[in-house]
C-alpha cells in the first residue's frame, strides 16, 4: 500500500468495526465485506480497498459501460481487482474519471487525453471552464455541504459516532474530494474545536469528532493508489507540534492531486523526517505548524531538515501560525503555504515541471 498510516492496527480495527458489515460466517470466503452506505469496499483476502463500479458511475456521472471501455481501450484508469475479479477503484481513479468526463464534455477526444497525468487533466479542465473543476453538484439540499455539516454537528452533540460516520460517508459519495475536505471536514472540525474551546461541547464530543475524522481521512488516503512514478510527499508535524488534523488534511489534499503520500503522524524530529524523505526519494515535505507562534525549536528543526535533504526537496510549511516563522522559513529555503488550495496549486504545478507554482 502506498499510503503509510501512523497506527495501522488501530486504523484497521476502527475501519473494520465502523464501516464494514463483515459476515463472520464467511470469514474464509471470498469477498465477505459488504459496504455500508457505499463506503469503500475491502476484499479481506487481498486486503484491497476501493469503490465498486456502480459507486464510481454515480460519482462521476459516467455509465459503467463507458468506464469499462475507457479502461479497456485507452487504459484511462487501472483499477485493482478483487479475488473474484471485481474492479475496485481508488479516490484517485474517481478523480481522474471525473476530469476525463469533464474534458470530453468540453470537446476533447478521449483517445487524446486518456494518457495525460492527473495534474495535466486538471489544468486542461480548468482552462476550459475556470472555477468548475469537474465537481459534481449536490443533487438536493440535503447534499449541500452546509446541510451535511449541520447534521454531523447534530450527531456530535448526541455523541453518536455511527451517525457521524454515515454523514461523512454520505459526503464522500456526493462531493468531490476537495469539497469533501474543504467544505465539510474542515468546517466541522473547526466548529467542534471552537465549541469545545468555549465550553459548549464536552471533551468527549471533541475527541469523538477528531477520532472519527482521523480514521475517515485515513481511509480516504488508504484507498488512493497513485500512478507508478507519482512524486512522493512526506507529511508530518515537527517536534513539539501536537495538533495533527491540519497535517492529515494536507496529506489528503496532496493525495487528491495524485501524489504518493507518506503520512507519518505528528511530532517527528528533523532527522526522522530526513530519513523518511531519503528512503522514499521524496520530492516534497509538508509540515504543519499550529501552536505556538514563537517556538524556539522550529527554526533549528527547519534548518536541520534542509541540511539533511538538500536543496532538491520542496519544504512546504502551512498551518495556523506558520507565517509567524517567516524568517526561519526563508533561511531554510522553505515555502509558506497559505492554505490547502495553495498546497494543491503548488503540488499540481510541481508534478508537472513545466508549470511550477510557488
Ligand atoms: C483539538 C485541539 C487540540 C488537541 C490536538 C489533537 C490532535 N491530535 O490534533 C490537543 C488537546 C492535543 C491540543 C493541545 C493544545 N492546544 Co489545541 N486545539 C485544538 C482545536 C480545538 C482543534 C485543532 C484542529 O484540529 N483544528 C482543525 C484543523 C483542520 O485546523 P488547523 O490545524 O488550523 O489546520 C487548518 C489550517 O491551519 C491549514 N493547515 C494546517 N496545517 C497545514 C499544513 C499544510 C502543509 C497546509 C498547506 C495547510 C495546513 O489547513 C487546515 C484546514 O484549513 C483548536 C481550536 C480550533 N478551532 O482549531 C485548538 C487550538 C489550536 N489549541 C490551542 C492551544 C492553546 C493548545 C494547547 C497549548 C492547550 C494547552 N493549554 O495545553 C495545547 C498545545 C499543544 C502543543 N504543544 O502543540 C489554541 C492555539 C492558540 C494559538 N495561539 O494559536 C487553539 C486555537 C484553541 C484556542 N482557540 O485557543 N489542542
Boltz pocket constraint, residues with backbone or C-beta under 6 A from the ligand:
constraints:
  - pocket:
      binder: B
      contacts: [[A, 186], [A, 189], [A, 190], [A, 191], [A, 192], [A, 193], [A, 194], [A, 196], [A, 197], [A, 210], [A, 240], [A, 241], [A, 242], [A, 243], [A, 244], [A, 245], [A, 246], [A, 247], [A, 249], [A, 250], [A, 286], [A, 287], [A, 288], [A, 289], [A, 290], [A, 291], [A, 292], [A, 293], [A, 316], [A, 317], [A, 318], [A, 319], [A, 320], [A, 321], [A, 337], [A, 338], [A, 339], [A, 340], [A, 343]]
      max_distance: 6.0
